[in-house]
């Protein structure tokens, strides 16, 4: 077998695996993945790290890397299947007043990626059951 033919076979085997790894989650999948779990996150625009807990009742607890803890936040999944979050400090931002919503992509290897308006904003990993904060 020639090197070029071997490359075709290897490429044909790898490309479908890459496509499967990065699939948008459905509404039910977002609910299943995020309900009653603690996870680690990176907010890419500020390169800030945090841990968060999405409670079954919709409460969202976020602990920043410096130990500061957020209050009065909530999370939910909207009719479009987007994971949304609220924060009282966003009340003066009309576009986020009812929640800031994101597409969730399965990034493979236990990582989930959030996109806002087509831009990759967050990466989540290290998911564990219950409130581990």
Secondary structure, DSSP 8 states (H G I E B T S, - for coil): --HHHHHHHHHHHHHHHHHHHSEE--HHHHHHHHTTEEEEEEETTTTEEEEEEE-TTSEEEEEETTS-B--SEEEEE-TTS-EEEE-GGGTT-TTTTT-EEEEEEEEETTEEEEEETTEEEEEEEEEEES---
